[in-house]
Amino acid sequence: MAIVAGLLSYALLKVMKKPLAKRLGEKAALLSSAAVFAWLGIVLASAACAIELSLSGTVPFHIAFPAMVGVHSLIGIGEGFITVVVLSVVLQTRPDLVNAYQGPALMPAGVAKEAQS
């Protein structure tokens, strides 16, 4: 599930962010892509878990899949919101930590140095 949520979502983010950056700008493209793929990562991981539970014989697929995906679709909304908030703060203070961000520093150099002290 970690492979589905983490690696697949990051790969999709890298693919989708580039065309969005041309239309929305670098920061908006990154934040919107991060929100969508944070949500999608949670939903895909829950679907993978439902499939695994079904294959193991623990729960029938027709019960596990809608239960897992339905609940995690709502959880994913919170995940997307938290991802955008945290990513916004990191971009504001230390944009060099975000490999997917190719835009300029968001704070003037003097302010950024004071924030790091």
VENHU-V685460 format. One record per helix or strand of 2 or more residues. SS is the DSSP state (a for helix, b for strand). FROM is the first residue (numbers start at 0). TO is the last residue. If there is no record, write none. Layout:
SS,FROM,TO ; SS,FROM,TO
This chain:
a,1,23 ; a,25,55 ; a,60,96 ; a,108,115
